[in-house]
Amino acid sequence: MNKQFYRANTPHVVHETIDGETILMDLRTGNYYSIEWPGTFIWEYISEEGAAGTLISELSKIEGKKINEIQEAIQSFLNKLVEEDLLSVSENGQHEKIDLPDEVKAELRKLVSEYKEPEFNKYSDMQDMLLLDPIHDVDEKGWPEPKKKDT
């Protein structure tokens, strides 16, 4: 079983799920990300529990086509989140297998029956505003108005 455990890279990464879409923001880079189902489900589970191995191995108990493909897609999705530094990963052999709640198992069955590859979109169009220091880098109008450069 995969013994890697993940966590949201807080406090630098903040996230919120609204109407089935998860928005993540990296406060160090000013990049923000959008995740939709099934990525939202995977992000929520991993950011709360961290045990990707439990989630991935549970899929093997579900009857359906493309189970190996789905397991690989989930691992690839997690690897991309780690590459973007949104998740951090650690090895922890002492963590016991987690019994998944029924609602998580139901989402996994839905994932198998309605398979869609998890993915995210990255945006950098608001970096300048998101990286502004709201105390020191703004003019008298306040955020998000940057100070005028002296010419």
Stockholm file with secondary structure:
# STOCKHOLM 1.0

chainA/1-151         MNKQFYRANTPHVVHETIDGETILMDLRTGNYYSIEWPGTFIWEYISEEGAAGTLISELSKIEGKKINEIQEAIQSFLNKLVEEDLLSVSENGQHEKIDLPDEVKAELRKLVSEYKEPEFNKYSDMQDMLLLDPIHDVDEKGWPEPKKKDT
#=GR chainA/1-151 SS CCCEEEEECTTTEEEEEETTEEEEEETTTCCEEEECTTHHHHHHHHHHHCBHHHHHHHHTTSCCTTHHHHHHHHHHHHHHHHHTTSEEEEECTTCCCCCCCHHHHHHHHHHHHTCCCCCEEEECTTHHHHTSCTTTSBCTTCTTCBCCCCC
#=GC SS_cons         CCCEEEEECTTTEEEEEETTEEEEEETTTCCEEEECTTHHHHHHHHHHHCBHHHHHHHHTTSCCTTHHHHHHHHHHHHHHHHHTTSEEEEECTTCCCCCCCHHHHHHHHHHHHTCCCCCEEEECTTHHHHTSCTTTSBCTTCTTCBCCCCC
//
